[in-house]
Amino acid sequence: VDYFVVLEAPNRRLVRTLVDEIEQAVRQQTGQSPVRAEGAREQQWVLLDYGDVVVHVFLDEIRRFYEIERLYRDAPMVDWQDA
């Protein structure tokens, strides 16, 4: 994995919306679907594995609870914002 993308949403509906939008955008731009996806049914912590990129979409309270960033604290952080 080259990149981990971590994002959150304040409710389950928005978690689902973000996941749908990510899958659609990646499919349109690259033709790829996730190699593996987990957590879509619960919509609390969805993982989309694209091989080189793994996307974590959290319900905000779940992100705070797990503090996933501490698992990757040794990795360099890329500050990314949409132009």
Phi, psi and omega in degrees: 000129178267327183221141168247128177250127182237125177216166184221163177219151184283347178210165185296325179299319179287329173301311180298318180297315178299316179299314179299316180295320178296312181299317180294315181295316180295318180297317180293320185276330185236345184078007184260147168251162178300142173294324180209144176223137181223148172088003184296326182294318183280332179056037175248319177215104181255131178247126175245116182256113178255017180090277179281341181231130174243127182251128175249122176244116186250149159289133191305322180292329178288321177299315179297321181295313185277339180046054186301332181301331180293335177291333184250017186298337178279345181275146177295143180261136177252119178275109185243137173219143178293135180290000000 
